[in-house]
């Protein structure tokens, strides 16, 4: 008999890739639609190409209410992937507005439902935890991490969910674990996040739909992987003999400026950055593809806008993802450059379509 999975936020970036992966593996997939994707645009809206009869989506269900129990009682899933937690939010200010739509404290509701329904030995639970919790897992600097004055409100949710999962694992013997996934992107990423903002905006600029890409801290370093690779880790985490938490990342960091440079090159634009701080600008030094033929050398297409500079954030994140490689044999398959190409080409197709309208 095929395995049954329940995915929350199935319409989001990770949920849609995970659903595709599980359907390919022969699972019956039940999904709860999410509403964290309103910032998604263009190609990201059409996440579901698979109209498989093994796929069932409940648009209006909400995992953080009593629905969790009702749904679990009917579906009796082998695996629950709770992607609706704070783990998928960014530190950027827009995200705070979404606190009530992130299934806050949902780990408790789902795990308790699993326990009450007597599904402890059947149902395995995966939880997307915010990457800011990494220091908890590595056992370092807890006091420096917990700076409640700085971190947005959803951070408290993440901490609560993380320890709830540890508690249910140790006290009730449930198979439950947290995946601490660092930045993972794709053409389905919301524009709330810097990578998609960059690829979409630069694609729009080549088609005359925008003039300039306005960003915050260009020096910020991030470890960016492809969401399609990362959902494989989510699945692998539920296939082990014993549940464990894992950090997922590539181990390689790039600056926002480098990401812009790679994306511009894919569009046939060579850029030079001049100036410092809020005065920094990205100026075109050469056009090397007909895609960008409408632009000219000397055009300023990247500028810093202080509104996007965060008052306090981790500008550099040192991640050690070797446990995933060592224990699960997982390694990212998509290079940053290949991911940039995929994102740029998807956004370019949308921009060309929009320019024709
Ligand atoms: P995060 O790592 O979850 O905060 O993911 P983001 O994609 O939102 O941000 C990644 C980095 O890009 C952070 O260091 C931001 O400060 C930086 N950044 C620079 N300009 C922007 C911008 O315009 N929007 C966003 N979202 N981030 C920006």
Boltz pocket constraint, residues with backbone or C-beta under 6 A from the ligand:
constraints:
  - pocket:
      binder: B
      contacts: [[A, 89], [A, 90], [A, 91], [A, 92], [A, 183], [A, 191], [A, 192], [A, 193], [A, 194], [A, 195], [A, 197], [A, 214], [A, 215], [A, 216], [A, 217], [A, 218], [A, 220], [A, 221], [A, 222], [A, 256], [A, 308], [A, 309], [A, 310], [A, 313], [A, 314], [A, 315]]
      max_distance: 6.0
